[in-house]
Amino acid sequence: MSESLAQVASYLGGLAVYLRNLGADVPEPVLDRYDTGEIGFAITGELPGLDDPKPAAITAQEIWNPAGVGRYERAEYAYDLIDYPANRRRAFHMHDVPAYLARLGVTAHEHCEEVLGKPTCDQYLGLPVYGGYEGLSALLAAWSDPGPLGCARLRCAR
Amino acid sequence: MQDKQFLSPNDVASELSVSASTVLRLIHEQRLPAIRVSERIYRIPVAAFEKYKAGALESPSPARISPEISKRLRIGAGEPLPEAAEVVARVRSA
């Protein structure tokens, strides 16, 4: 589904407010225009609550490709949660799509580390995430749950 | 409440002296920020509840569009690609 530049800017502003209203500390977002003709953004929020050794961080990065005059389609993304207090990581990614399709037959992959920096698998097979709200809300659900992330239930992309 | 990081709808109902169904309605109407853990489970960060009580929730507004043209963001930079995929990526970028 293609969107105008203004619609992507509204979407990005909405993502930042979504996180802020949940208590995250999020800098003012900026929609960047790239020399490739694409647009994109990267926003990071520090989540409230525990902050030892530092607060949990949630990130959304997206690249939107031109899709007709003044229109753009989301082509790549990375939604990441690094939960420093819980010492774990969860992420949903779609990038380097031709390479992943050729090697693994999937466009999207995931990261899951029950112990931060010690993944039992570098990449897990993933299903595409529909949009930033879906990606961030899944990560926030993981953040709010004290139980294991459930990495063992995922399919390793080996 | 001070040593808790998240509240349940029942906790919030108790704080606001309303019913749990009223709290769920506030969540569904997106007037009270909450994290949906599953179809029936919601968690409300204490920080979000404090914002709600203070009337400090923000309304969405469009992000600023950079007037500058910049270099493209590289998503996944530094992430190892699956072995064979690295070859495909190199061929495509050549």
gemmi code that builds the backbone of each chain (N, CA, C; Angstrom):
import gemmi

chains = {
    "A": [
        ("MET", (0.845, -1.185, 0.000), (0.000, 0.000, 0.000), (0.888, 1.245, 0.000)),
        ("SER", (0.671, 2.143, -0.944), (1.530, 3.331, -1.022), (0.935, 4.491, -0.230)),
        ("GLU", (1.827, 5.355, 0.219), (1.428, 6.514, 1.030), (2.151, 7.746, 0.486)),
        ("SER", (1.562, 8.908, 0.726), (2.230, 10.151, 0.341), (3.288, 10.498, 1.394)),
        ("LEU", (4.131, 11.459, 1.065), (5.155, 11.912, 2.008), (4.500, 12.396, 3.305)),
        ("ALA", (3.431, 13.154, 3.163), (2.735, 13.686, 4.353), (2.134, 12.558, 5.189)),
        ("GLN", (1.634, 11.513, 4.526), (1.057, 10.389, 5.277), (2.138, 9.637, 6.050)),
        ("VAL", (3.313, 9.478, 5.436), (4.401, 8.797, 6.153), (4.854, 9.661, 7.335)),
        ("ALA", (4.885, 10.984, 7.144), (5.259, 11.875, 8.249), (4.249, 11.773, 9.394)),
        ("SER", (2.973, 11.665, 9.063), (1.941, 11.510, 10.107), (2.091, 10.174, 10.822)),
        ("TYR", (2.361, 9.149, 10.042), (2.563, 7.802, 10.605), (3.745, 7.802, 11.580)),
        ("LEU", (4.842, 8.422, 11.168), (6.031, 8.482, 12.022), (5.731, 9.284, 13.296)),
        ("GLY", (5.065, 10.426, 13.133), (4.695, 11.201, 14.317), (3.815, 10.396, 15.259)),
        ("GLY", (2.925, 9.597, 14.691), (2.051, 8.748, 15.497), (2.818, 7.684, 16.255)),
        ("LEU", (3.818, 7.091, 15.617), (4.630, 6.073, 16.296), (5.342, 6.671, 17.508)),
        ("ALA", (5.894, 7.874, 17.318), (6.621, 8.519, 18.419), (5.682, 8.822, 19.584)),
        ("VAL", (4.486, 9.303, 19.285), (3.531, 9.632, 20.350), (3.008, 8.354, 21.027)),
        ("TYR", (2.835, 7.314, 20.239), (2.431, 6.012, 20.794), (3.409, 5.585, 21.895)),
        ("LEU", (4.705, 5.683, 21.593), (5.721, 5.293, 22.574), (5.760, 6.270, 23.745)),
        ("ARG", (5.678, 7.553, 23.440), (5.725, 8.563, 24.519), (4.571, 8.408, 25.493)),
        ("ASN", (3.392, 8.154, 24.957), (2.233, 8.022, 25.844), (2.310, 6.779, 26.711)),
        ("LEU", (3.152, 5.824, 26.308), (3.389, 4.651, 27.155), (4.523, 4.920, 28.149)),
        ("GLY", (5.045, 6.128, 28.129), (6.056, 6.511, 29.113), (7.471, 6.538, 28.579)),
        ("ALA", (7.644, 6.237, 27.292), (8.995, 6.210, 26.737), (9.499, 7.628, 26.489)),
        ("ASP", (10.797, 7.762, 26.577), (11.448, 9.038, 26.281), (11.914, 8.978, 24.827)),
        ("VAL", (11.238, 9.692, 23.954), (11.513, 9.616, 22.511), (11.823, 11.014, 21.973)),
        ("PRO", (12.985, 11.210, 21.369), (13.282, 12.515, 20.762), (12.309, 12.825, 19.625)),
        ("GLU", (12.264, 14.087, 19.266), (11.389, 14.522, 18.179), (11.765, 13.765, 16.890)),
        ("PRO", (10.830, 13.094, 16.263), (11.189, 12.296, 15.076), (11.348, 13.162, 13.826)),
        ("VAL", (12.190, 12.685, 12.926), (12.423, 13.389, 11.661), (12.328, 12.369, 10.528)),
        ("LEU", (11.553, 12.700, 9.519), (11.481, 11.848, 8.324), (12.570, 12.311, 7.367)),
        ("ASP", (13.506, 11.403, 7.085), (14.655, 11.753, 6.252), (14.381, 11.468, 4.785)),
        ("ARG", (14.994, 12.279, 3.939), (14.943, 12.053, 2.490), (16.363, 11.689, 2.048)),
        ("TYR", (16.482, 10.591, 1.314), (17.800, 10.068, 0.967), (18.176, 10.392, -0.475)),
        ("ASP", (19.483, 10.332, -0.726), (19.974, 10.624, -2.071), (19.584, 9.542, -3.076)),
        ("THR", (19.012, 8.456, -2.607), (18.544, 7.388, -3.497), (17.108, 7.635, -3.982)),
        ("GLY", (16.457, 8.670, -3.435), (15.052, 8.906, -3.748), (14.112, 8.257, -2.741)),
        ("GLU", (14.683, 7.427, -1.869), (13.879, 6.801, -0.824), (13.727, 7.765, 0.353)),
        ("ILE", (12.812, 7.418, 1.242), (12.682, 8.147, 2.496), (12.766, 7.136, 3.639)),
        ("GLY", (12.975, 7.614, 4.839), (13.068, 6.682, 5.955), (13.285, 7.388, 7.268)),
        ("PHE", (13.364, 6.596, 8.306), (13.562, 7.168, 9.635), (14.127, 6.137, 10.592)),
        ("ALA", (14.650, 6.634, 11.684), (15.087, 5.790, 12.799), (14.710, 6.529, 14.073)),
        ("ILE", (13.890, 5.900, 14.884), (13.577, 6.498, 16.183), (13.886, 5.489, 17.288)),
        ("THR", (14.366, 6.006, 18.392), (14.664, 5.158, 19.543), (14.030, 5.769, 20.781)),
        ("GLY", (13.423, 4.931, 21.565), (12.841, 5.381, 22.822), (13.446, 4.637, 23.987)),
        ("GLU", (13.686, 5.368, 25.069), (14.095, 4.721, 26.320), (12.832, 4.427, 27.103)),
        ("LEU", (12.662, 3.162, 27.460), (11.423, 2.762, 28.126), (11.500, 3.056, 29.622)),
        ("PRO", (10.344, 3.317, 30.226), (10.355, 3.702, 31.647), (10.576, 2.487, 32.545)),
        ("GLY", (10.807, 2.761, 33.802), (10.935, 1.672, 34.767), (12.378, 1.413, 35.117)),
        ("LEU", (12.726, 0.138, 35.174), (14.067, -0.243, 35.605), (15.116, 0.364, 34.681)),
        ("ASP", (16.249, 0.794, 35.254), (17.276, 1.437, 34.420), (18.688, 0.971, 34.777)),
        ("ASP", (18.779, -0.229, 35.342), (20.084, -0.777, 35.698), (20.390, -1.970, 34.795)),
        ("PRO", (21.440, -1.979, 33.965), (22.527, -0.993, 33.872), (22.132, 0.266, 33.099)),
        ("LYS", (21.097, 0.185, 32.269), (20.539, 1.358, 31.602), (19.124, 1.003, 31.157)),
        ("PRO", (18.334, 2.002, 30.797), (16.947, 1.684, 30.456), (16.835, 0.793, 29.220)),
        ("ALA", (15.758, 0.048, 29.156), (15.459, -0.724, 27.941), (15.255, 0.252, 26.787)),
        ("ALA", (15.712, -0.151, 25.597), (15.610, 0.720, 24.418), (14.788, 0.018, 23.350)),
        ("ILE", (13.886, 0.780, 22.758), (13.076, 0.249, 21.658), (13.317, 1.130, 20.440)),
        ("THR", (13.526, 0.494, 19.290), (13.899, 1.226, 18.080), (13.012, 0.808, 16.917)),
        ("ALA", (12.668, 1.784, 16.107), (11.977, 1.500, 14.835), (12.761, 2.172, 13.723)),
        ("GLN", (13.116, 1.408, 12.725), (13.784, 1.946, 11.530), (12.993, 1.465, 10.316)),
        ("GLU", (12.759, 2.368, 9.386), (12.054, 1.972, 8.161), (12.638, 2.703, 6.963)),
        ("ILE", (12.620, 2.020, 5.825), (12.944, 2.617, 4.525), (11.717, 2.465, 3.638)),
        ("TRP", (11.352, 3.550, 3.005), (10.205, 3.543, 2.075), (10.723, 3.863, 0.679)),
        ("ASN", (10.371, 3.002, -0.272), (10.784, 3.189, -1.666), (9.768, 4.031, -2.433)),
        ("PRO", (10.226, 4.784, -3.439), (9.269, 5.493, -4.298), (8.353, 4.492, -5.003)),
        ("ALA", (7.087, 4.847, -5.079), (6.102, 3.966, -5.740), (5.139, 4.845, -6.524)),
        ("GLY", (5.648, 5.460, -7.570), (4.826, 6.397, -8.326), (5.106, 7.819, -7.861)),
        ("VAL", (4.504, 8.759, -8.550), (4.793, 10.167, -8.262), (4.300, 10.543, -6.865)),
        ("GLY", (5.242, 10.939, -6.031), (4.888, 11.407, -4.689), (4.367, 10.327, -3.753)),
        ("ARG", (4.563, 9.077, -4.129), (4.058, 7.978, -3.291), (5.223, 7.085, -2.866)),
        ("TYR", (5.043, 6.414, -1.742), (6.111, 5.575, -1.182), (5.510, 4.297, -0.597)),
        ("GLU", (6.335, 3.241, -0.646), (5.930, 1.978, -0.045), (7.008, 1.525, 0.932)),
        ("ARG", (6.586, 0.996, 2.086), (7.554, 0.514, 3.074), (8.269, -0.712, 2.504)),
        ("ALA", (9.590, -0.654, 2.440), (10.352, -1.724, 1.797), (11.254, -2.478, 2.776)),
        ("GLU", (11.735, -1.797, 3.791), (12.614, -2.430, 4.769), (12.247, -1.927, 6.162)),
        ("TYR", (12.512, -2.758, 7.141), (12.277, -2.302, 8.509), (13.152, -3.063, 9.486)),
        ("ALA", (13.281, -2.479, 10.664), (13.870, -3.163, 11.810), (13.196, -2.602, 13.051)),
        ("TYR", (12.579, -3.472, 13.811), (11.997, -3.090, 15.095), (12.761, -3.882, 16.156)),
        ("ASP", (13.377, -3.178, 17.060), (14.301, -3.814, 18.006), (13.974, -3.437, 19.440)),
        ("LEU", (14.034, -4.406, 20.298), (13.972, -4.149, 21.739), (15.247, -4.699, 22.354)),
        ("ILE", (16.004, -3.832, 23.003), (17.122, -4.310, 23.818), (16.772, -3.970, 25.254)),
        ("ASP", (16.439, -5.016, 25.980), (15.986, -4.849, 27.359), (17.189, -5.054, 28.274)),
        ("TYR", (17.911, -3.957, 28.526), (19.136, -4.060, 29.332), (18.856, -4.553, 30.757)),
        ("PRO", (17.831, -4.021, 31.431), (17.590, -4.521, 32.790), (17.288, -6.022, 32.824)),
        ("ALA", (16.586, -6.523, 31.819), (16.281, -7.961, 31.781), (17.353, -8.738, 31.025)),
        ("ASN", (18.331, -8.012, 30.462), (19.467, -8.622, 29.761), (19.017, -9.534, 28.619)),
        ("ARG", (18.172, -8.995, 27.728), (17.684, -9.813, 26.618), (17.299, -8.924, 25.432)),
        ("ARG", (17.091, -9.565, 24.283), (16.792, -8.816, 23.051), (15.764, -9.561, 22.212)),
        ("ARG", (14.919, -8.766, 21.573), (13.946, -9.323, 20.629), (13.863, -8.356, 19.462)),
        ("ALA", (13.743, -8.861, 18.228), (13.700, -7.960, 17.073), (13.000, -8.613, 15.892)),
        ("PHE", (12.396, -7.751, 15.071), (11.761, -8.170, 13.816), (12.394, -7.356, 12.694)),
        ("HIS", (12.964, -8.051, 11.720), (13.695, -7.353, 10.660), (13.228, -7.775, 9.274)),
        ("MET", (13.278, -6.817, 8.355), (13.198, -7.136, 6.926), (14.142, -6.173, 6.202)),
        ("HIS", (15.249, -6.701, 5.729), (16.228, -5.922, 4.963), (17.038, -6.909, 4.122)),
        ("ASP", (17.803, -6.407, 3.189), (18.566, -7.294, 2.294), (17.644, -8.389, 1.738)),
        ("VAL", (16.477, -7.960, 1.285), (15.426, -8.925, 0.918), (15.860, -9.903, -0.179)),
        ("PRO", (16.482, -9.441, -1.294), (16.865, -10.420, -2.325), (17.802, -11.496, -1.775)),
        ("ALA", (18.710, -11.085, -0.915), (19.658, -12.039, -0.361), (18.961, -13.059, 0.540)),
        ("TYR", (18.083, -12.591, 1.384), (17.378, -13.511, 2.276), (16.439, -14.434, 1.506)),
        ("LEU", (15.799, -13.885, 0.463), (14.914, -14.730, -0.343), (15.701, -15.837, -1.023)),
        ("ALA", (16.860, -15.457, -1.565), (17.654, -16.444, -2.301), (18.181, -17.540, -1.380)),
        ("ARG", (18.593, -17.159, -0.201), (19.225, -18.142, 0.678), (18.220, -18.908, 1.538)),
        ("LEU", (17.221, -18.160, 2.037), (16.342, -18.775, 3.033), (14.890, -18.889, 2.579)),
        ("GLY", (14.571, -18.209, 1.472), (13.199, -18.287, 0.984), (12.217, -17.459, 1.792)),
        ("VAL", (12.744, -16.536, 2.588), (11.867, -15.655, 3.375), (12.331, -14.212, 3.194)),
        ("THR", (11.399, -13.277, 3.355), (11.775, -11.860, 3.281), (12.121, -11.315, 4.661)),
        ("ALA", (11.516, -11.888, 5.682), (11.673, -11.336, 7.036), (12.381, -12.340, 7.941)),
        ("HIS", (13.080, -11.800, 8.905), (13.690, -12.667, 9.909), (13.565, -12.006, 11.273)),
        ("GLU", (13.905, -12.758, 12.302), (13.760, -12.257, 13.668), (15.033, -12.529, 14.449)),
        ("HIS", (15.187, -11.780, 15.510), (16.280, -12.021, 16.450), (15.671, -12.245, 17.827)),
        ("CYS", (16.285, -13.126, 18.556), (15.762, -13.448, 19.882), (16.929, -13.901, 20.741)),
        ("GLU", (17.163, -13.198, 21.824), (18.273, -13.535, 22.727), (17.749, -13.557, 24.156)),
        ("GLU", (17.618, -14.742, 24.691), (17.184, -14.841, 26.097), (18.255, -14.237, 27.005)),
        ("VAL", (19.516, -14.339, 26.553), (20.621, -13.672, 27.243), (21.276, -12.747, 26.231)),
        ("LEU", (21.268, -11.473, 26.537), (21.747, -10.463, 25.599), (23.181, -10.749, 25.155)),
        ("GLY", (23.365, -10.767, 23.831), (24.702, -10.997, 23.278), (25.077, -12.455, 23.164)),
        ("LYS", (24.171, -13.340, 23.585), (24.462, -14.776, 23.496), (23.312, -15.497, 22.798)),
        ("PRO", (23.111, -15.183, 21.495), (22.006, -15.849, 20.794), (22.323, -17.322, 20.552)),
        ("THR", (21.307, -18.154, 20.652), (21.519, -19.556, 20.298), (21.390, -19.747, 18.794)),
        ("CYS", (20.872, -18.705, 18.103), (20.737, -18.725, 16.646), (20.854, -17.279, 16.167)),
        ("ASP", (21.630, -17.036, 15.110), (21.838, -15.658, 14.645), (20.564, -15.042, 14.094)),
        ("GLN", (19.800, -15.829, 13.315), (18.558, -15.334, 12.725), (17.514, -16.439, 12.760)),
        ("TYR", (16.321, -16.031, 13.091), (15.187, -16.957, 13.039), (14.306, -16.590, 11.847)),
        ("LEU", (13.691, -17.597, 11.242), (12.744, -17.319, 10.155), (11.586, -16.501, 10.712)),
        ("GLY", (11.164, -15.513, 9.918), (10.090, -14.649, 10.412), (9.013, -14.431, 9.383)),
        ("LEU", (7.892, -13.957, 9.831), (6.820, -13.523, 8.941), (6.856, -12.002, 8.876)),
        ("PRO", (6.494, -11.423, 7.719), (6.520, -9.957, 7.637), (5.617, -9.315, 8.686)),
        ("VAL", (6.104, -8.220, 9.230), (5.323, -7.429, 10.188), (4.605, -6.354, 9.393)),
        ("TYR", (3.315, -6.202, 9.624), (2.493, -5.335, 8.775), (2.894, -3.864, 8.852)),
        ("GLY", (3.290, -3.403, 10.015), (3.650, -1.989, 10.147), (4.297, -1.726, 11.485)),
        ("GLY", (4.687, -0.487, 11.685), (5.409, -0.121, 12.897), (4.614, -0.362, 14.166)),
        ("TYR", (3.326, -0.098, 14.129), (2.526, -0.311, 15.346), (2.514, -1.781, 15.736)),
        ("GLU", (2.400, -2.640, 14.717), (2.382, -4.081, 15.002), (3.736, -4.526, 15.567)),
        ("GLY", (4.818, -4.050, 14.941), (6.150, -4.440, 15.406), (6.424, -3.941, 16.811)),
        ("LEU", (6.147, -2.673, 17.045), (6.432, -2.104, 18.365), (5.539, -2.710, 19.443)),
        ("SER", (4.277, -2.947, 19.109), (3.396, -3.496, 20.152), (3.809, -4.914, 20.519)),
        ("ALA", (4.300, -5.687, 19.551), (4.784, -7.036, 19.879), (6.020, -6.960, 20.778)),
        ("LEU", (6.882, -5.997, 20.502), (8.080, -5.838, 21.339), (7.715, -5.352, 22.744)),
        ("LEU", (6.741, -4.447, 22.812), (6.316, -3.937, 24.122), (5.673, -5.051, 24.949)),
        ("ALA", (4.942, -5.937, 24.270), (4.353, -7.073, 24.983), (5.462, -7.950, 25.574)),
        ("ALA", (6.531, -8.146, 24.788), (7.669, -8.934, 25.294), (8.334, -8.220, 26.473)),
        ("TRP", (8.480, -6.913, 26.339), (9.117, -6.121, 27.412), (8.333, -6.215, 28.715)),
        ("SER", (7.002, -6.229, 28.596), (6.171, -6.183, 29.798), (5.992, -7.551, 30.442)),
        ("ASP", (6.500, -8.588, 29.775), (6.295, -9.947, 30.271), (7.580, -10.442, 30.941)),
        ("PRO", (7.541, -10.752, 32.217), (8.769, -11.183, 32.906), (9.219, -12.593, 32.529)),
        ("GLY", (8.367, -13.342, 31.863), (8.729, -14.717, 31.504), (9.718, -14.759, 30.353)),
        ("PRO", (10.184, -15.959, 29.991), (11.122, -16.093, 28.868), (10.522, -15.556, 27.572)),
        ("LEU", (11.396, -15.137, 26.656), (10.940, -14.623, 25.363), (10.367, -15.740, 24.487)),
        ("GLY", (10.821, -16.944, 24.717), (10.334, -18.077, 23.925), (11.138, -18.306, 22.656)),
        ("CYS", (12.428, -17.967, 22.688), (13.270, -18.136, 21.499), (13.293, -19.588, 21.028)),
        ("ALA", (13.223, -20.509, 21.960), (13.321, -21.927, 21.597), (12.156, -22.372, 20.719)),
        ("ARG", (11.075, -21.628, 20.749), (9.919, -22.005, 19.922), (10.055, -21.509, 18.485)),
        ("LEU", (11.026, -20.635, 18.221), (11.206, -20.089, 16.875), (12.033, -21.053, 16.023)),
        ("ARG", (11.979, -20.835, 14.703), (12.697, -21.721, 13.776), (13.989, -21.050, 13.336)),
        ("CYS", (15.087, -21.654, 13.677), (16.388, -21.068, 13.351), (16.619, -21.118, 11.841)),
        ("ALA", (17.159, -20.042, 11.297), (17.393, -19.953, 9.847), (18.786, -20.478, 9.525)),
        ("ARG", (19.003, -21.744, 9.670), (20.320, -22.315, 9.366), (20.248, -23.051, 8.048)),
    ],
    "B": [
        ("MET", (1.851, 1.028, 44.646), (1.989, 1.165, 43.191), (3.401, 1.599, 42.811)),
        ("GLN", (4.111, 2.254, 43.793), (5.373, 2.880, 43.407), (6.457, 1.886, 43.007)),
        ("ASP", (6.419, 0.654, 43.571), (7.471, -0.290, 43.217), (7.059, -1.170, 42.051)),
        ("LYS", (5.914, -0.921, 41.470), (5.457, -1.700, 40.325), (5.838, -0.988, 39.036)),
        ("GLN", (6.096, -1.780, 37.981), (6.389, -1.184, 36.683), (5.137, -1.156, 35.803)),
        ("PHE", (4.251, -2.116, 36.028), (3.033, -2.220, 35.220), (1.815, -2.410, 36.124)),
        ("LEU", (0.701, -1.934, 35.636), (-0.565, -2.106, 36.339), (-1.489, -2.954, 35.478)),
        ("SER", (-2.361, -3.677, 36.128), (-3.407, -4.397, 35.401), (-4.623, -3.473, 35.277)),
        ("PRO", (-5.561, -3.789, 34.404), (-6.801, -3.006, 34.372), (-7.492, -2.957, 35.734)),
        ("ASN", (-7.406, -4.045, 36.494), (-8.021, -4.033, 37.842), (-7.313, -3.049, 38.769)),
        ("ASP", (-5.974, -2.998, 38.665), (-5.224, -2.022, 39.486), (-5.683, -0.602, 39.171)),
        ("VAL", (-5.792, -0.324, 37.853), (-6.177, 1.027, 37.426), (-7.607, 1.329, 37.872)),
        ("ALA", (-8.476, 0.320, 37.763), (-9.863, 0.511, 38.190), (-9.918, 0.890, 39.663)),
        ("SER", (-9.082, 0.206, 40.448), (-9.055, 0.495, 41.878), (-8.544, 1.913, 42.139)),
        ("GLU", (-7.505, 2.307, 41.420), (-6.934, 3.652, 41.582), (-7.936, 4.743, 41.211)),
        ("LEU", (-8.718, 4.468, 40.161), (-9.643, 5.488, 39.657), (-11.050, 5.373, 40.259)),
        ("SER", (-11.224, 4.322, 41.069), (-12.551, 4.051, 41.652), (-13.619, 3.904, 40.568)),
        ("VAL", (-13.268, 3.125, 39.549), (-14.221, 2.795, 38.496), (-14.188, 1.281, 38.313)),
        ("SER", (-15.027, 0.758, 37.450), (-15.040, -0.693, 37.218), (-13.941, -1.074, 36.225)),
        ("ALA", (-13.576, -2.351, 36.251), (-12.566, -2.844, 35.295), (-13.067, -2.701, 33.862)),
        ("SER", (-14.367, -2.865, 33.675), (-14.901, -2.735, 32.309), (-14.779, -1.291, 31.811)),
        ("THR", (-14.873, -0.335, 32.730), (-14.657, 1.063, 32.330), (-13.207, 1.266, 31.891)),
        ("VAL", (-12.289, 0.649, 32.609), (-10.872, 0.762, 32.239), (-10.636, 0.129, 30.870)),
        ("LEU", (-11.236, -1.035, 30.642), (-11.069, -1.684, 29.337), (-11.666, -0.821, 28.220)),
        ("ARG", (-12.767, -0.152, 28.531), (-13.358, 0.739, 27.523), (-12.403, 1.892, 27.211)),
        ("LEU", (-11.788, 2.445, 28.248), (-10.810, 3.530, 28.029), (-9.651, 3.047, 27.151)),
        ("ILE", (-9.240, 1.797, 27.383), (-8.141, 1.231, 26.582), (-8.596, 1.051, 25.130)),
        ("HIS", (-9.760, 0.476, 24.964), (-10.249, 0.216, 23.598), (-10.496, 1.512, 22.831)),
        ("GLU", (-10.866, 2.539, 23.549), (-11.084, 3.844, 22.905), (-9.784, 4.629, 22.752)),
        ("GLN", (-8.678, 3.984, 23.134), (-7.337, 4.576, 23.031), (-7.227, 5.875, 23.834)),
        ("ARG", (-7.962, 5.936, 24.931), (-7.841, 7.095, 25.820), (-6.877, 6.795, 26.960)),
        ("LEU", (-6.657, 5.516, 27.234), (-5.678, 5.096, 28.246), (-4.638, 4.208, 27.556)),
        ("PRO", (-3.383, 4.640, 27.506), (-2.364, 3.819, 26.831), (-2.157, 2.494, 27.563)),
        ("ALA", (-2.054, 1.439, 26.796), (-1.860, 0.119, 27.391), (-1.128, -0.773, 26.406)),
        ("ILE", (-0.484, -1.770, 26.948), (0.208, -2.762, 26.123), (-0.683, -3.998, 26.064)),
        ("ARG", (-0.988, -4.414, 24.846), (-1.827, -5.603, 24.675), (-0.920, -6.817, 24.632)),
        ("VAL", (-1.014, -7.638, 25.653), (-0.169, -8.832, 25.731), (-0.829, -9.997, 25.012)),
        ("SER", (-2.128, -10.093, 25.137), (-2.896, -11.112, 24.417), (-4.316, -10.561, 24.281)),
        ("GLU", (-5.172, -11.383, 23.735), (-6.537, -10.899, 23.484), (-7.199, -10.376, 24.760)),
        ("ARG", (-6.863, -10.990, 25.887), (-7.550, -10.640, 27.131), (-6.647, -9.969, 28.155)),
        ("ILE", (-5.382, -9.874, 27.858), (-4.459, -9.345, 28.878), (-3.864, -8.018, 28.419)),
        ("TYR", (-4.012, -7.020, 29.258), (-3.418, -5.708, 29.013), (-2.561, -5.338, 30.211)),
        ("ARG", (-1.463, -4.633, 29.924), (-0.648, -4.078, 31.008), (-0.510, -2.586, 30.756)),
        ("ILE", (-0.618, -1.840, 31.814), (-0.506, -0.382, 31.712), (0.776, 0.031, 32.424)),
        ("PRO", (1.756, 0.560, 31.691), (2.958, 1.034, 32.387), (2.584, 2.116, 33.397)),
        ("VAL", (3.196, 2.062, 34.562), (2.906, 3.066, 35.597), (3.136, 4.471, 35.042)),
        ("ALA", (4.202, 4.613, 34.245), (4.509, 5.937, 33.668), (3.377, 6.419, 32.758)),
        ("ALA", (2.750, 5.494, 32.041), (1.640, 5.866, 31.161), (0.424, 6.267, 31.984)),
        ("PHE", (0.191, 5.539, 33.074), (-0.947, 5.862, 33.931), (-0.755, 7.236, 34.585)),
        ("GLU", (0.479, 7.527, 34.988), (0.749, 8.850, 35.578), (0.467, 9.950, 34.559)),
        ("LYS", (0.858, 9.716, 33.308), (0.577, 10.709, 32.254), (-0.928, 10.876, 32.076)),
        ("TYR", (-1.623, 9.758, 32.074), (-3.085, 9.810, 31.918), (-3.709, 10.637, 33.037)),
        ("LYS", (-3.297, 10.334, 34.277), (-3.892, 11.037, 35.425), (-3.580, 12.531, 35.388)),
        ("ALA", (-2.400, 12.854, 34.885), (-1.978, 14.263, 34.838), (-2.549, 14.991, 33.620)),
        ("GLY", (-3.261, 14.260, 32.780), (-3.776, 14.872, 31.552), (-2.645, 15.253, 30.612)),
        ("ALA", (-1.561, 14.478, 30.668), (-0.361, 14.837, 29.897), (-0.166, 13.967, 28.664)),
        ("LEU", (-1.188, 13.220, 28.288), (-1.042, 12.398, 27.078), (-0.987, 13.305, 25.851)),
        ("GLU", (-0.160, 12.912, 24.912), (0.033, 13.730, 23.700), (-0.900, 13.270, 22.587)),
        ("SER", (-1.257, 14.202, 21.737), (-1.996, 13.861, 20.518), (-0.995, 13.725, 19.377)),
        ("PRO", (-1.226, 12.775, 18.468), (-0.277, 12.603, 17.363), (-0.208, 13.838, 16.481)),
        ("SER", (0.999, 14.125, 16.036), (1.182, 15.197, 15.053), (2.248, 14.730, 14.069)),
        ("PRO", (2.215, 15.219, 12.838), (3.169, 14.726, 11.842), (4.611, 15.016, 12.232)),
        ("ALA", (5.484, 14.089, 11.881), (6.915, 14.306, 12.101), (7.417, 15.383, 11.135)),
        ("ARG", (8.497, 16.015, 11.526), (9.137, 16.991, 10.648), (9.770, 16.248, 9.473)),
        ("ILE", (9.659, 16.819, 8.297), (10.316, 16.249, 7.115), (11.611, 17.003, 6.908)),
        ("SER", (12.708, 16.274, 6.885), (14.009, 16.927, 6.771), (14.117, 17.691, 5.441)),
        ("PRO", (14.561, 18.939, 5.514), (14.762, 19.680, 4.261), (16.043, 19.244, 3.549)),
        ("GLU", (16.924, 18.558, 4.281), (18.208, 18.122, 3.712), (18.045, 16.747, 3.070)),
        ("ILE", (18.883, 16.502, 2.068), (18.992, 15.159, 1.485), (20.185, 14.487, 2.159)),
        ("SER", (19.973, 13.306, 2.671), (21.053, 12.643, 3.408), (21.360, 11.280, 2.801)),
        ("LYS", (22.415, 10.664, 3.325), (22.763, 9.319, 2.877), (21.759, 8.328, 3.440)),
        ("ARG", (21.512, 7.309, 2.681), (20.486, 6.333, 3.041), (20.850, 5.596, 4.331)),
        ("LEU", (19.849, 5.432, 5.153), (19.980, 4.612, 6.351), (20.260, 3.170, 5.919)),
        ("ARG", (21.210, 2.538, 6.564), (21.511, 1.137, 6.250), (20.933, 0.257, 7.356)),
        ("ILE", (19.782, -0.320, 7.080), (19.152, -1.177, 8.085), (19.865, -2.527, 8.101)),
        ("GLY", (20.145, -2.996, 9.289), (20.823, -4.287, 9.426), (22.326, -4.193, 9.285)),
        ("ALA", (22.865, -2.980, 9.296), (24.320, -2.815, 9.167), (25.023, -3.553, 10.305)),
        ("GLY", (26.044, -4.282, 9.937), (26.809, -5.004, 10.942), (26.222, -6.352, 11.302)),
        ("GLU", (25.054, -6.626, 10.748), (24.421, -7.905, 11.050), (24.916, -8.947, 10.053)),
        ("PRO", (25.401, -10.087, 10.507), (25.874, -11.086, 9.555), (24.718, -11.673, 8.756)),
        ("LEU", (24.856, -11.664, 7.434), (23.847, -12.312, 6.608), (24.114, -13.815, 6.622)),
        ("PRO", (23.087, -14.612, 6.355), (23.346, -16.040, 6.184), (24.408, -16.229, 5.103)),
        ("GLU", (25.219, -17.242, 5.258), (26.438, -17.381, 4.441), (26.208, -17.199, 2.943)),
        ("ALA", (25.288, -17.980, 2.368), (25.066, -17.883, 0.924), (24.463, -16.534, 0.536)),
        ("ALA", (23.703, -15.942, 1.433), (23.088, -14.652, 1.140), (24.145, -13.559, 0.972)),
        ("GLU", (25.249, -13.710, 1.678), (26.315, -12.717, 1.530), (26.789, -12.670, 0.075)),
        ("VAL", (26.871, -13.853, -0.571), (27.302, -13.913, -1.959), (26.309, -13.191, -2.864)),
        ("VAL", (25.006, -13.470, -2.648), (23.975, -12.832, -3.460), (24.044, -11.333, -3.289)),
        ("ALA", (24.217, -10.855, -2.080), (24.275, -9.427, -1.806), (25.463, -8.796, -2.527)),
        ("ARG", (26.590, -9.493, -2.528), (27.788, -8.944, -3.184), (27.576, -8.845, -4.683)),
        ("VAL", (26.963, -9.889, -5.278), (26.715, -9.917, -6.725), (25.779, -8.780, -7.096)),
        ("ARG", (24.732, -8.578, -6.301), (23.754, -7.538, -6.620), (24.344, -6.139, -6.468)),
        ("SER", (25.270, -5.961, -5.560), (25.803, -4.624, -5.348), (26.985, -4.339, -6.284)),
        ("ALA", (27.470, -5.378, -7.014), (28.620, -5.190, -7.894), (28.223, -4.410, -9.152)),
    ],
}
model = gemmi.Model(1)
for chain_id, residues in chains.items():
    chain = gemmi.Chain(chain_id)
    for i, (resn, *xyz) in enumerate(residues, 1):
        res = gemmi.Residue()
        res.name, res.seqid = resn, gemmi.SeqId(i, " ")
        for name, pos in zip(("N", "CA", "C"), xyz):
            atom = gemmi.Atom()
            atom.name, atom.element = name, gemmi.Element(name[0])
            atom.pos, atom.b_iso = gemmi.Position(*pos), 0.0
            res.add_atom(atom)
        chain.add_residue(res)
    model.add_chain(chain)
structure = gemmi.Structure()
structure.add_model(model)
structure.setup_entities()
